[in-house]
Amino acid sequence: MKRKPREPSSPWKGRRILIELLSMQEEYFKQQAAAWFALGAKSYSIRQGEKLLFEILNGNSRKDSIYEKICLQGETVGTLCVGGLDDDTFRVQLRKDAAAIEQMLLLQRDLNSLASELIETRDHLMALYNLSQIMHSQLNIQDVLQSLVEELVRLVNVESAFAYLVDRSGQRFFATYPNGLLQAGV
């Protein structure tokens, strides 16, 4: 069986998780901004490079005064920025806020991973169900074997597959996906 190439581990994956987190937890970030505004901040934002992902202004000021990287597994995925404050005490608090976001990113990553595993498990169960339905509805062993190979290709995420079966009487059955991949009798 020839496996389909897997999606490479992208350096952008962590950045996508941050965008997803901002979308799903917008209220949390609004509360964080309000807490900073109570301390005298003029702006609260999260960026990826020059791209602004989230921003709330308290007045007209857009100038960021303090910054803190947001990292996921050593990769910088964004920057937490607060404007109007420039003191070591505020920097310590900003680092704590960035660390909280990093923990949320880890949880979101794990949640995404679990969701993927659940989907994969569901797919496996559906494949088993489909195969049992096929086996009970078809009397022709060749059709069952062909269905098995097609389901295997889908389930294991490969480009092609074949199966060869010899029954008790010595009769041989051969199935491929895609059909005609190999010549029967080879």
C-alpha positions, 0 to 999 in steps of 0.5 A: 500500500502506498500512503498518501503524503501527510500534511507537513507539520507547519510552522503556521499551525500554532498561529492558526490555533491562536486565531481559533482561540481568539475567535472562541474566547473573545469574551475572555480577551475583552475582560483582559483588556478591561482589566488593563484599562482599569490600570490605565492602559490605552490599548490592548492587542494581539498581533502576528507580526504586523497583522493585527488579530485582536484590538480594543482601544481605550481612547485614541491611542494605538501606540504599544508600550509593552510587548510580550511574546506568546509561544507554543512549544517554543514557536512564537505564535503572536505578541501580546501588546498593551499601550499607555503603560511602561513600568516593570510591574506592568511587564510582569503582569503582561508576562503572566497574561501571556503565560495564561494565553500559552496555557490556553493554546496548549489546551486548545491544541490538545482539544483539537487533537482529541477531536481529530482522534474522535473523528478518526475513531468514528471513521473506523467504527463506520468502516467496520459497520459498512464492511459488516453490512457489505458482508451480510448483503453480498454473497459474492466473495469477489464483491466483498473483497473489492469492497474491503479494499476500497474501504481500506484505502479510505480508512488508512488514507492510502492511494492504492491497495490490493488483496489476494485471497485463497479460499479452502477449495484453492480458488483465488480472488484478487481485488485492487484499488484503483481497479486494474492497478495490477494485472490478475494472475501476476 
